[in-house]
Amino acid sequence: MIYDIITVCWRDWLVLKRRLGRFILARMISPILYLVAFGWGLGSQIQAYQGRYIDFVVPGILALNSMLLSFNAVGSPLNMSRLYHKTLEEYLVAPISYTSFVFGKILSGMLRGFISSSVIILLAYLFGAHFKLGLVFWFVLVLNCALFAALGFVAAMYMGSHEEMANFNTYVLTPMSFLCGTFFTADRLPVLMQYVLEVLPLTHTSHALRQAAGSGELLWSSALVMILYTAGFIGISIVKMRQCKE
């Protein structure tokens, strides 16, 4: 099973490796704009929890970026493969289990999210940010990549068109991108909205990354929520793939 998982991931890595330079350069644009705007621009004028705003916002940017990259690395290609290119059938008839395919695709999405996040971390240091890069920090970051890669798999298998995938991004990912503690805390939002945001996974990623970046400690409650979300999305993906293969 491990060999099959690596094989699926290796196929996607070979595709990525051919354009790795362009991939990295393209993923630098948005983070640089965020860091210029919130680090040198707005961030130089405000304080956050008795610290610099850039140190506060970098974990949020990492949470946001790893979410989008991991989701889109799996969701859009798999949706296109299933609906238009019809190449998903090649995997269905291949001598690998549907579980291996699911884990291989999720691992591939995690890899892209991790590469992009590593670039942002390097840029953040160049912009003068200060935060701790311990094992806890990397654990939360990798877990977030796994969570949203798995969500991308679920969305790809259930959305019936490319337009529906775009709508999923609009209605689900975009609100999380701005409201789940990435650029500001939800303390001053209406109480009901705060309760809703606390249910969303990216909120817990932002909390856990910020805690790890500041104190180096794991925020166990948020990590548990992220693990439950990840396990749930993986389970749904495996069930859906089994239905397709049968």
N, C-alpha and C positions, 0 to 999 in steps of 0.2 A: 504493500500500500504506500509506503514511504517513497519507494522508487517511482510509482505512478504519479504521486503528488509532485515530486521534483520534476518529472518529465513534463507535466502540464505547465508548471511554472517556468521551466527552462525554455519551452517554446516561446512564451511571452517575453522572456528575457532576451532571447536572440533577436526578436523584433525590436525591442527597445534599444538594444546595444547598437544597432545600426544608426540610430539617430539620437544617441545619448547626449551628445553635445548640444544639439538643438533643443532637446527636452529640458536640459538643465537651464539653458539660457532663457527659454520661454517661461520657466517657473521662477525666474529671478525678478521678472518685471513687477508683478503685483506686490511681492514682499518689499521690494525697494520703494515702491510708491507708498506703501503703508508706513514703512520706517521713516521715510522723509517727512510724510505728513504728520505722523504721530510722535516721531522722535525729535526731529529738528523743528518741525512746525508747531502744531498744537501742543505736542508733548512737552516742549520746552517752557510752556507757560503755566502748566498745572502740576499739582502733586497728587499722588495716589497712595493712600494709606501710609503717609509720612515717608514716602519714597518717590523715586522718579517715575513718571508715567511710562517711559519707554520700558522700564523693567516690569511694569505691570502689564503692558499690552503685548509684549513679545510672546508669553505663553498663550495668550488668546489668539494671536496670529498663527502660531503653530497648531493650535487646536483646529482653527478654521481651515488652514491650508491642508493639513493631513486628512481632514474630513473630505474636502472637495476632491483632492487628488486620488485618494483611495477609492472613493465612491465612483468617480468618473472612469478610473482605470479599469474597473470591472463592469460597471453598469452599462455604459454606452456601447463598448465593443460587443459585449455579450448580447445585448438587446438587438443590435444590428445583425449579429451572427444568427440569432434565433429567428428573426422575422424576415430579413432581406437576403442575406448571403446564404442562408441555409447550411452554414458550416457546422452548426451545433450537432447536426445529425452524424457528422464524422466522429465526434466524441462519443455519441450514444452507441455507435456500432463498434467502437474501438474496444480492445480487451482490457479496459480499466473500469473500475467501479465508479458509480456516480458520486460516491463519497470522496474518492480521490480527486475527481474533477472539481468538485466544490472547493475542497481545501487547496488544490493547486491554483485555482483562479483567485481565491482570497489571498493566498500567499503572494501571488503576482501583484495584486493591488496594494498589499502591504509594502512590498518592495518599492513601488513607485512613490507611495506616500512617504516612506522613510527617506528615500534619496532627496526628494523635494524638501522635506523638513530639515535634513542635514544642511542643505544649502542655506536655508533661512537662518539656522543657528549660526553659521559662519558669518552671514551678512549682519546679523544682530550684534555680534561681537565687534564687527568693524564699525558699526554705528554707535558703539559705546555702551551697549546693554550689559548688565551684570546679573547673572543667575547661575544656579548650581546645576551641573550636568552629572548627577549621580545615577546609580542604577535605577532608583525609583523613577526619576524623570524619564529615562529611556523606556522603562516598563510601561508607564502610562501612555507615552507617545506611540509605542508599538501596539498597545492594546487598542488605542483609538483608531489606528490604521486598520486593524483587524475588524473592529466593529463596523466601520463604514464601508470597508470592502465587502463584508458580508451583507450589509444593507443594499449595496449596489447590486449584488447577485440577486437578492430577493426582488428588487425593483425591476431588474432586467427580465426576470422570468414571469413577472405578472403584468408589466405594462404592455399594452397591445400595439403600440406604435412609437415611432421616434418622437412624435408630438407629445404623447403621454409621458415619455421619459423627461422631456423638457418641462412639462407641467409639474412633474414630481419635484424637479429641482426648484421650480418657482415657489411651489406651495409648501415644501418641506425644508429643503436645504437653505434657501435664501433667508427665511425668517430666523432659523437657527444661527446662521452666519453672523447676524447682527445683534440678536437678543440674548444669546446664551452665555453671557459673561465674557465675550471675546474682547470688546472694546470698552465696556463699562460694566459695573455691577448692577444687578437688578433691584437694589435696595430701595430706590425711589420710584419704582414702577408700582402700579396698583397691586394690592395684595393678591387678588385673584390671578393676575398675570404672573406674579412670582411663583405661585403654586404650580401653574401650568408649565412654566419654564423649568422648574425643578424636576419635572417628569422627563424632560428631553435629555438625551444622552450627551449632547455637546456641552450642556451646562456642567455636567459632572466632569467632563474632560477638562474644561477650563478651570474648575475648582482644583482638580487633582494636579494638573500641570503647574498651576500657580503655587500651590502648596509645596510641591516638589522643588520648584525653582527657587523658592524662598528659604525653606527650612530643610529641604532634603528628605522630608518625611512623607510617607504615603497616607493619603486621605482614604481610609479604608472604606467608608460608606460610599464614596463616589466610585472607587475602584470596583466595589461589589456590584453596583448598578451597571457599570460598563461591562463587567463580565457576564452578567445576566442578559443584557441586551445582545452581546456578541453570541452567546450560546443560543439564544432564541433565534436570531437571524440565521445562524448556521443550521440549526435544526429545520427551520422552514425551507432553506435552500436544498437540503438533502431530501426532504420529503417531495419537493417540487421536481427535483431531478429524477427521483425514483418513479414518479408518475409519468414523466416524459419517456423514460427508458422502457417502461412497461407498455 
